[in-house]
Amino acid sequence: MAARAQFGSVLRRATEKRERFVVHRHGAPSVVIMSLNDYIDTVAPTPEWMRAIHEEAQNKGLDRLTMREIDAEIAAVRRERRRRKDIVTPGK
């Protein structure tokens, strides 16, 4: 397949179907075309523990939080930590 003539199709197939293409230049392999997600999965695969956390978040619906909701959760945890610290070390 000539990548130049079919470039749009190659990009779509790489992105949607995770296909990989080797582009030859002057008869020698020169470049690989693959989706960004495929590249990341190949170079730096997600550790199993992180996959488990992500799956749990999806099951609980927590993967759909907005940035505002995430910031509120972080602020609440920090407030609680400060409150506990004040209880343990009064007067500071």
Contact map, one row per residue, 1 for C-alpha under 8 A:
11100100000000000000000000000000000000000000000000000000000000000000000000000000000000000000
11111100000000000000000000000000000000000000000000000000000000000000000000000000000000000000
11111110010000000000001000000000000000000000000000000000000000000000000000000000000000000000
01111110000000000000000000000000000000000000000000000000000000000000000000000000000000000000
01111110000000000000000000000000000000000000000000000000000000000000000000000000000000000000
11111111110000000000000000000000000000000000000000000000000000000000000000000000000000000000
00111111111000000000000000000000000000000000000000000000000000000000000000000000000000000000
00000111111100000000000000000000000000000000000000000000000000000000000000000000000000000000
00000111111110000000000000000000000000000000000000000000000000000000000000000000000000000000
00100111111111000000100000000000000000000000000000000000000000000000000000000000000000000000
00000011111111100000000000000000111000000000000000000000000000000000000000000000000000000000
00000001111111111000000000000000000000000000000000000000000000000000000000000000000000000000
00000000111111111110000000000000000000000000000000000000000000000000000000000000000000000000
00000000011111111111100000000000111000000000000000000000000000000000000000000000000000000000
00000000001111111110000000000000011100000000000000000000000000000000000000000000000000000000
00000000000111111100000000000000000000000000000000000000000000000000000000000000000000000000
00000000000111111110000000000000000000000000000000000000000000000000000000000000000000000000
00000000000011111111000000000000011001000000000000000000000000000000000000000000000000000000
00000000000011101111100000000000011000000000000000000000000000000000000000000000000000000000
00000000000001000111110000000001111000000000000000000000000000000000000000000000000000000000
00000000010001000011111000000001110000000000000000000000000000000000000000000000000000000000
00000000000000000001111100001111100000000000000000000000000000000000000000000000000000000000
00100000000000000000111110001111100000000000000000000000000000000000000000000000000000000000
00000000000000000000011111111110000000000000000000000000000000000000000000000000000000000000
00000000000000000000001111111100000000000000000000000000000000000000000000000000000000000000
00000000000000000000000111110000000000000000000000000000000000000000000000000000000000000000
00000000000000000000000111111000000000000000000000000000000000000000000000000000000000000000
00000000000000000000000111111100000000000000000000000000000000000000000000000000000000000000
00000000000000000000011110111110000000000000000000000000000000000000000000000000000000000000
00000000000000000000011110011111000000000000000000000000000000000000000000000000000000000000
00000000000000000000011100001111100000000000000000000000000000000000000000000000000000000000
00000000000000000001111000000111110000000000000000000000000000000000000000000000000000000000
00000000001001000001111000000011111000000000000000000000000000000000000000000000000000000000
00000000001001100111100000000001111101100000000000000000000000000000000000000000000000000000
00000000001001100111000000000000111111100000000000000000000000000000000000000000000000000000
00000000000000100000000000000000011111110000000000000000000000000000000000000000000000000000
00000000000000000000000000000000001111111000000000000000000000000000000000000000000000000000
00000000000000000100000000000000011111111100000000000000000000000000000000000000000000000000
00000000000000000000000000000000011111111110000000000000000000000000000000000000000000000000
00000000000000000000000000000000000111111111100000000000000000000000000000000000000000000000
00000000000000000000000000000000000011111111110000000000000000000000000000000000000000000000
00000000000000000000000000000000000001111111100000000000000000000000000000000000000000000000
00000000000000000000000000000000000000111111100000000000000000000000000000000000000000000000
00000000000000000000000000000000000000011111110000000000000000000000000000000000000000000000
00000000000000000000000000000000000000011111111000000000000000000000000000000000000000000000
00000000000000000000000000000000000000001001111101100000000000000000000000000000000000000000
00000000000000000000000000000000000000000000111111100000000000000000000000000000000000000000
00000000000000000000000000000000000000000000011111110000000000000000000000000000000000000000
00000000000000000000000000000000000000000000001111111000000000000000000000000000000000000000
00000000000000000000000000000000000000000000011111111100000000000000000000000000000000000000
00000000000000000000000000000000000000000000011111111110000000000000000000000000000000000000
00000000000000000000000000000000000000000000000111111111000000000000000000000000000000000000
00000000000000000000000000000000000000000000000011111111100000000000000000000000000000000000
00000000000000000000000000000000000000000000000001111111110000100000000000000000000000000000
00000000000000000000000000000000000000000000000000111111111000000000000000000000000000000000
00000000000000000000000000000000000000000000000000011111111100000000000000000000000000000000
00000000000000000000000000000000000000000000000000001111111111100000000000000000000000000000
00000000000000000000000000000000000000000000000000000111111111110000000000000000000000000000
00000000000000000000000000000000000000000000000000000011111111000000000000000000000000000000
00000000000000000000000000000000000000000000000000000001111111100000000000000000000000000000
00000000000000000000000000000000000000000000000000000000111111110000000000000000000000000000
00000000000000000000000000000000000000000000000000000000111111111000000000000000000000000000
00000000000000000000000000000000000000000000000000000100110111111000000000000000000000000000
00000000000000000000000000000000000000000000000000000000010011111100000000000000000000000000
00000000000000000000000000000000000000000000000000000000000001111111110000000000000000000000
00000000000000000000000000000000000000000000000000000000000000011111110000000000000000000000
00000000000000000000000000000000000000000000000000000000000000001111111000000000000000000000
00000000000000000000000000000000000000000000000000000000000000001111111100000000000000000000
00000000000000000000000000000000000000000000000000000000000000001111111110000000000000000000
00000000000000000000000000000000000000000000000000000000000000001111111111000000000000000000
00000000000000000000000000000000000000000000000000000000000000000011111111100000000000000000
00000000000000000000000000000000000000000000000000000000000000000001111111110000000000000000
00000000000000000000000000000000000000000000000000000000000000000000111111111000000000000000
00000000000000000000000000000000000000000000000000000000000000000000011111111100000000000000
00000000000000000000000000000000000000000000000000000000000000000000001111111110000000000000
00000000000000000000000000000000000000000000000000000000000000000000000111111111000000000000
00000000000000000000000000000000000000000000000000000000000000000000000011111111100000000000
00000000000000000000000000000000000000000000000000000000000000000000000001111111110000000000
00000000000000000000000000000000000000000000000000000000000000000000000000111111111000000000
00000000000000000000000000000000000000000000000000000000000000000000000000011111111100000000
00000000000000000000000000000000000000000000000000000000000000000000000000001111111110000000
00000000000000000000000000000000000000000000000000000000000000000000000000000111111111000000
00000000000000000000000000000000000000000000000000000000000000000000000000000011111111100000
00000000000000000000000000000000000000000000000000000000000000000000000000000001111111110000
00000000000000000000000000000000000000000000000000000000000000000000000000000000111111111000
00000000000000000000000000000000000000000000000000000000000000000000000000000000011111111111
00000000000000000000000000000000000000000000000000000000000000000000000000000000001111111100
00000000000000000000000000000000000000000000000000000000000000000000000000000000000111111100
00000000000000000000000000000000000000000000000000000000000000000000000000000000000011111111
00000000000000000000000000000000000000000000000000000000000000000000000000000000000001111111
00000000000000000000000000000000000000000000000000000000000000000000000000000000000001001111
00000000000000000000000000000000000000000000000000000000000000000000000000000000000001001111
